[in-house]
């Protein structure tokens, strides 16, 4: 993390050079120092943002993984249901074919025999 420095004495000299009286410059520097110290904890740095974005990304990825796992489970159940229904259709189709072929074969055997 980059160091952040605030030198009130240097600030006071800069204010005096720009036309402030010594008392005005000291007062402005004192207030500036108080504001800087008070707000330093609330300062958002690049490291802070990087950490927060990394935490956010990991939470989002974990949530997405759980949701996709749930979707995969539901899809797997649907596919099993569809496979079971097709299995029933295959059995019904076999019965229909057998019901039409067996009488035809019986007629054929009677005709040949």
C-alpha positions, -999 to 999 in steps of 0.1 A, spaced: 0 0 0 13 34 -9 22 57 21 1 88 25 18 118 41 5 151 51 29 176 65 11 205 82 42 226 86 49 224 48 12 231 42 14 262 64 45 275 46 27 270 12 -3 289 25 19 318 37 36 320 4 3 322 -14 -8 352 7 -23 339 40 -12 354 72 7 331 96 -23 328 119 -46 320 90 -22 295 75 -18 277 109 -55 276 114 -62 262 79 -33 236 84 -47 226 118 -82 221 104 -68 202 74 -48 180 97 -78 172 119 -99 164 88 -71 142 73 -67 123 106 -104 119 111 -111 107 76 -80 85 71 -98 54 83 -125 59 57 -100 62 29 -105 36 2 -73 23 -13 -66 1 -43 -57 -28 -19 -90 -24 -1 -109 -25 -33 -89 -54 -47 -96 -74 -15 -133 -65 -15 -137 -74 -52 -119 -107 -46 -143 -115 -18 -173 -105 -39 -161 -126 -68 -156 -157 -46 -190 -153 -31 -206 -149 -65 -188 -179 -79 -198 -200 -49 -234 -189 -53 -233 -197 -90 -218 -231 -84 -245 -240 -59 -272 -228 -83 -258 -247 -113 -254 -278 -91 -291 -274 -83 -300 -270 -120 -278 -300 -129 -297 -321 -103 -331 -310 -116 -320 -316 -152 -308 -351 -143 -341 -359 -127 -360 -346 -158 -338 -367 -181 -344 -398 -160 -381 -391 -162 -380 -386 -200 -359 -419 -203 -385 -437 -182 -413 -424 -204 -395 -434 -236 -389 -468 -221 -427 -472 -216 -432 -460 -252 -407 -486 -265 -426 -513 -246 -460 -501 -259 -446 -500 -294 -432 -535 -291 -466 -547 -279 -483 -530 -308 -459 -545 -333 -462 -579 -317 -500 -576 -318 -499 -569 -355 -471 -593 -365 -482 -624 -346 -516 -627 -364 -499 -620 -397 -473 -648 -390 -501 -672 -379 -519 -665 -412 -487 -670 -431 -480 -703 -413 -515 -715 -420 -512 -705 -456 -478 -722 -460 -486 -752 -440 
